Amino acid sequence: MRILGIDPGYAIVGYGVLDYDNVNFKVVNYGAITTDPETSFEKRLEEIYNDMLTVIDTFKPDCMSIEKLFFNTNITTGIDVAQARGVILLSGSQRGIPIFEYTPLQVKVAVTGYGRAEKHQMQELTKNILRLKEIPKPDDTADALAIAICHGHTGGSRLSEIMRKNK
């Protein structure tokens, strides 16, 4: 199974592409889509959409896993991220890719076994699970890889199947 993990944003969209055989992960590619803050917001969304289509068309994932939004303090930023997330979801949907959403807590538990893990713990374990020499940068890229790992660990489970049917 080829998994495209996405950490949504409008300045930086992290992505990670992993192959998973139900035992081992193999890194195919990872990186970030970035937009210029001087560009109008509408054009930034268009860039994200077009670049996501390029990633999808290049790596041909079997599924997309993306982080659910969690609003902590800045609702305005959250709304902008939600709009970027919308064009990311649209790109996957238009290419017929099944989309799976995970909360930050689910990602932390899947990667570290602990729902209150700190960012550096997540990054270190992501690096170790994928047998990388260093933690991927920017942080959004490491987060996207963790989201892909989360799907690999939970996406094929019976519980995941039940949750999808109940949506």
Stockholm file with secondary structure:
# STOCKHOLM 1.0

chainA/1-167         MRILGIDPGYAIVGYGVLDYDNVNFKVVNYGAITTDPETSFEKRLEEIYNDMLTVIDTFKPDCMSIEKLFFNTNITTGIDVAQARGVILLSGSQRGIPIFEYTPLQVKVAVTGYGRAEKHQMQELTKNILRLKEIPKPDDTADALAIAICHGHTGGSRLSEIMRKNK
#=GR chainA/1-167 SS CEEEEEECCSSEEEEEEEEECSSCEEEEEEEEEECCTTSCHHHHHHHHHHHHHHHHHHHCCSEEEEECCCCCSCHHHHHHHHHHHHHHHHHHHHTTCCEEEECHHHHHHHHHSCTTCCHHHHHHHHHHHTTCSSCCSSHHHHHHHHHHHHHHHHTTSHHHHHHHHTC
#=GC SS_cons         CEEEEEECCSSEEEEEEEEECSSCEEEEEEEEEECCTTSCHHHHHHHHHHHHHHHHHHHCCSEEEEECCCCCSCHHHHHHHHHHHHHHHHHHHHTTCCEEEECHHHHHHHHHSCTTCCHHHHHHHHHHHTTCSSCCSSHHHHHHHHHHHHHHHHTTSHHHHHHHHTC
//
